[in-house]
Each structure stands twice: as C-alpha cells, then as structure tokens.
Amino acid sequence: MATAAVRLVCEHLRAERIGARAAIRVSPDNAASVGVALGSGFVHVRDFVSGTDRHPDGTAATLSLYLLDL
C-alpha cells in the first residue's frame, strides 16, 4: 500500500509539474522503507549523516537518500 501511495504522489507531482525530482530519506536499517523507495522507482544516491534527525540517545542519524526524476 505504501508503494502505491508514493507512486500516486509522484504521478500528481508530474501531472501538476511540481518540481523535477522527488526525494525520499529513510533510515538504511528500515528495510520496509527502503523497499518502498526502490519499488517506487527511486534510485539510491548516497548515505549521509543528518543535521537534524537524532537517535533517542542524541547521536546524529544516518539516512539514505533516494531520488526519482519526474
């Protein structure tokens, strides 16, 4: 269901010509979210340390960035 929702949002963005690219940031440990990104046609670009997202212990979270050209 999540993959279908992401695809619908991307279709809307394309139809309304809102931006040239869509981005998804996910925890690389979250296999379900990674699967949604890949299943929706997004491509993994890189992993990065977030400047805003934190783990419960206060350390910076590492996230994976996925992009899709619209």
CNS distance restraints for C-alpha pairs under 8 A (distance, minus, plus):
assign (resid   1 and name CA) (resid   5 and name CA) 6.28 0.50 0.50
assign (resid   2 and name CA) (resid   6 and name CA) 6.24 0.50 0.50
assign (resid   2 and name CA) (resid  36 and name CA) 6.57 0.50 0.50
assign (resid   3 and name CA) (resid   7 and name CA) 6.20 0.50 0.50
assign (resid   3 and name CA) (resid  36 and name CA) 5.00 0.50 0.50
assign (resid   3 and name CA) (resid  37 and name CA) 7.43 0.50 0.50
assign (resid   3 and name CA) (resid  39 and name CA) 6.45 0.50 0.50
assign (resid   3 and name CA) (resid  40 and name CA) 5.76 0.50 0.50
assign (resid   4 and name CA) (resid   8 and name CA) 6.19 0.50 0.50
assign (resid   4 and name CA) (resid  40 and name CA) 7.72 0.50 0.50
assign (resid   5 and name CA) (resid   9 and name CA) 6.29 0.50 0.50
assign (resid   6 and name CA) (resid  10 and name CA) 6.23 0.50 0.50
assign (resid   6 and name CA) (resid  36 and name CA) 7.87 0.50 0.50
assign (resid   6 and name CA) (resid  40 and name CA) 6.66 0.50 0.50
assign (resid   7 and name CA) (resid  11 and name CA) 6.12 0.50 0.50
assign (resid   7 and name CA) (resid  40 and name CA) 5.92 0.50 0.50
assign (resid   8 and name CA) (resid  12 and name CA) 6.22 0.50 0.50
assign (resid   9 and name CA) (resid  13 and name CA) 6.23 0.50 0.50
assign (resid  10 and name CA) (resid  14 and name CA) 6.19 0.50 0.50
assign (resid  10 and name CA) (resid  22 and name CA) 7.26 0.50 0.50
assign (resid  10 and name CA) (resid  70 and name CA) 7.23 0.50 0.50
assign (resid  11 and name CA) (resid  15 and name CA) 6.08 0.50 0.50
assign (resid  12 and name CA) (resid  16 and name CA) 6.02 0.50 0.50
assign (resid  13 and name CA) (resid  17 and name CA) 5.73 0.50 0.50
assign (resid  13 and name CA) (resid  18 and name CA) 4.92 0.50 0.50
assign (resid  13 and name CA) (resid  19 and name CA) 7.08 0.50 0.50
assign (resid  13 and name CA) (resid  70 and name CA) 7.52 0.50 0.50
assign (resid  14 and name CA) (resid  18 and name CA) 6.42 0.50 0.50
assign (resid  14 and name CA) (resid  19 and name CA) 7.88 0.50 0.50
assign (resid  14 and name CA) (resid  70 and name CA) 5.77 0.50 0.50
assign (resid  19 and name CA) (resid  70 and name CA) 7.50 0.50 0.50
assign (resid  20 and name CA) (resid  69 and name CA) 6.08 0.50 0.50
assign (resid  20 and name CA) (resid  70 and name CA) 5.20 0.50 0.50
assign (resid  21 and name CA) (resid  67 and name CA) 6.70 0.50 0.50
assign (resid  21 and name CA) (resid  68 and name CA) 5.51 0.50 0.50
assign (resid  21 and name CA) (resid  69 and name CA) 4.44 0.50 0.50
assign (resid  21 and name CA) (resid  70 and name CA) 5.10 0.50 0.50
assign (resid  22 and name CA) (resid  67 and name CA) 5.70 0.50 0.50
assign (resid  22 and name CA) (resid  68 and name CA) 5.20 0.50 0.50
assign (resid  22 and name CA) (resid  69 and name CA) 6.53 0.50 0.50
assign (resid  22 and name CA) (resid  70 and name CA) 6.83 0.50 0.50
assign (resid  23 and name CA) (resid  42 and name CA) 7.98 0.50 0.50
assign (resid  23 and name CA) (resid  65 and name CA) 6.96 0.50 0.50
assign (resid  23 and name CA) (resid  66 and name CA) 5.68 0.50 0.50
assign (resid  23 and name CA) (resid  67 and name CA) 4.61 0.50 0.50
assign (resid  23 and name CA) (resid  68 and name CA) 6.52 0.50 0.50
assign (resid  24 and name CA) (resid  37 and name CA) 6.90 0.50 0.50
assign (resid  24 and name CA) (resid  65 and name CA) 5.93 0.50 0.50
assign (resid  24 and name CA) (resid  66 and name CA) 5.14 0.50 0.50
assign (resid  24 and name CA) (resid  67 and name CA) 6.50 0.50 0.50
assign (resid  25 and name CA) (resid  63 and name CA) 6.14 0.50 0.50
assign (resid  25 and name CA) (resid  64 and name CA) 5.54 0.50 0.50
assign (resid  25 and name CA) (resid  65 and name CA) 4.75 0.50 0.50
assign (resid  25 and name CA) (resid  66 and name CA) 6.37 0.50 0.50
assign (resid  26 and name CA) (resid  30 and name CA) 7.05 0.50 0.50
assign (resid  26 and name CA) (resid  33 and name CA) 6.40 0.50 0.50
assign (resid  26 and name CA) (resid  34 and name CA) 6.80 0.50 0.50
assign (resid  26 and name CA) (resid  63 and name CA) 5.41 0.50 0.50
assign (resid  26 and name CA) (resid  64 and name CA) 5.32 0.50 0.50
assign (resid  26 and name CA) (resid  65 and name CA) 6.80 0.50 0.50
assign (resid  27 and name CA) (resid  33 and name CA) 7.80 0.50 0.50
assign (resid  27 and name CA) (resid  34 and name CA) 7.94 0.50 0.50
assign (resid  27 and name CA) (resid  61 and name CA) 7.84 0.50 0.50
assign (resid  27 and name CA) (resid  62 and name CA) 6.61 0.50 0.50
assign (resid  27 and name CA) (resid  63 and name CA) 4.70 0.50 0.50
assign (resid  27 and name CA) (resid  64 and name CA) 6.01 0.50 0.50
assign (resid  28 and name CA) (resid  34 and name CA) 6.95 0.50 0.50
assign (resid  28 and name CA) (resid  47 and name CA) 7.94 0.50 0.50
assign (resid  28 and name CA) (resid  62 and name CA) 7.50 0.50 0.50
assign (resid  28 and name CA) (resid  63 and name CA) 6.01 0.50 0.50
assign (resid  28 and name CA) (resid  64 and name CA) 5.60 0.50 0.50
assign (resid  30 and name CA) (resid  34 and name CA) 6.29 0.50 0.50
assign (resid  31 and name CA) (resid  35 and name CA) 6.02 0.50 0.50
assign (resid  32 and name CA) (resid  36 and name CA) 6.29 0.50 0.50
assign (resid  33 and name CA) (resid  37 and name CA) 6.26 0.50 0.50
assign (resid  34 and name CA) (resid  38 and name CA) 6.20 0.50 0.50
assign (resid  35 and name CA) (resid  39 and name CA) 5.70 0.50 0.50
assign (resid  36 and name CA) (resid  40 and name CA) 5.95 0.50 0.50
assign (resid  37 and name CA) (resid  41 and name CA) 6.64 0.50 0.50
assign (resid  37 and name CA) (resid  42 and name CA) 5.30 0.50 0.50
assign (resid  37 and name CA) (resid  43 and name CA) 7.66 0.50 0.50
assign (resid  37 and name CA) (resid  66 and name CA) 6.78 0.50 0.50
assign (resid  38 and name CA) (resid  42 and name CA) 5.13 0.50 0.50
assign (resid  38 and name CA) (resid  43 and name CA) 6.50 0.50 0.50
assign (resid  38 and name CA) (resid  44 and name CA) 7.92 0.50 0.50
assign (resid  41 and name CA) (resid  68 and name CA) 6.67 0.50 0.50
assign (resid  42 and name CA) (resid  66 and name CA) 5.52 0.50 0.50
assign (resid  42 and name CA) (resid  67 and name CA) 5.11 0.50 0.50
assign (resid  42 and name CA) (resid  68 and name CA) 4.69 0.50 0.50
assign (resid  43 and name CA) (resid  66 and name CA) 5.10 0.50 0.50
assign (resid  43 and name CA) (resid  67 and name CA) 5.36 0.50 0.50
assign (resid  43 and name CA) (resid  68 and name CA) 6.41 0.50 0.50
assign (resid  44 and name CA) (resid  64 and name CA) 7.16 0.50 0.50
assign (resid  44 and name CA) (resid  65 and name CA) 5.98 0.50 0.50
assign (resid  44 and name CA) (resid  66 and name CA) 4.36 0.50 0.50
assign (resid  44 and name CA) (resid  67 and name CA) 6.65 0.50 0.50
assign (resid  45 and name CA) (resid  64 and name CA) 7.62 0.50 0.50
assign (resid  45 and name CA) (resid  65 and name CA) 5.64 0.50 0.50
assign (resid  45 and name CA) (resid  66 and name CA) 5.58 0.50 0.50
assign (resid  45 and name CA) (resid  67 and name CA) 6.80 0.50 0.50
assign (resid  46 and name CA) (resid  64 and name CA) 5.89 0.50 0.50
assign (resid  46 and name CA) (resid  65 and name CA) 5.55 0.50 0.50
assign (resid  46 and name CA) (resid  66 and name CA) 7.56 0.50 0.50
assign (resid  47 and name CA) (resid  62 and name CA) 6.76 0.50 0.50
assign (resid  47 and name CA) (resid  63 and name CA) 5.56 0.50 0.50
assign (resid  47 and name CA) (resid  64 and name CA) 4.27 0.50 0.50
assign (resid  47 and name CA) (resid  65 and name CA) 6.09 0.50 0.50
assign (resid  48 and name CA) (resid  62 and name CA) 5.53 0.50 0.50
assign (resid  48 and name CA) (resid  63 and name CA) 5.51 0.50 0.50
assign (resid  48 and name CA) (resid  64 and name CA) 6.42 0.50 0.50
assign (resid  48 and name CA) (resid  65 and name CA) 7.68 0.50 0.50
assign (resid  49 and name CA) (resid  60 and name CA) 6.44 0.50 0.50
assign (resid  49 and name CA) (resid  61 and name CA) 5.87 0.50 0.50
assign (resid  49 and name CA) (resid  62 and name CA) 4.35 0.50 0.50
assign (resid  49 and name CA) (resid  63 and name CA) 6.26 0.50 0.50
assign (resid  50 and name CA) (resid  54 and name CA) 7.69 0.50 0.50
assign (resid  50 and name CA) (resid  60 and name CA) 6.09 0.50 0.50
assign (resid  50 and name CA) (resid  61 and name CA) 5.61 0.50 0.50
assign (resid  50 and name CA) (resid  62 and name CA) 5.88 0.50 0.50
assign (resid  50 and name CA) (resid  63 and name CA) 6.54 0.50 0.50
assign (resid  51 and name CA) (resid  60 and name CA) 6.99 0.50 0.50
assign (resid  52 and name CA) (resid  60 and name CA) 7.45 0.50 0.50
assign (resid  53 and name CA) (resid  60 and name CA) 6.15 0.50 0.50
assign (resid  53 and name CA) (resid  61 and name CA) 5.55 0.50 0.50
assign (resid  54 and name CA) (resid  58 and name CA) 5.42 0.50 0.50
assign (resid  54 and name CA) (resid  59 and name CA) 5.50 0.50 0.50
assign (resid  54 and name CA) (resid  60 and name CA) 4.56 0.50 0.50
assign (resid  54 and name CA) (resid  61 and name CA) 5.00 0.50 0.50
assign (resid  55 and name CA) (resid  59 and name CA) 5.45 0.50 0.50
assign (resid  55 and name CA) (resid  60 and name CA) 6.25 0.50 0.50
assign (resid  55 and name CA) (resid  61 and name CA) 5.78 0.50 0.50
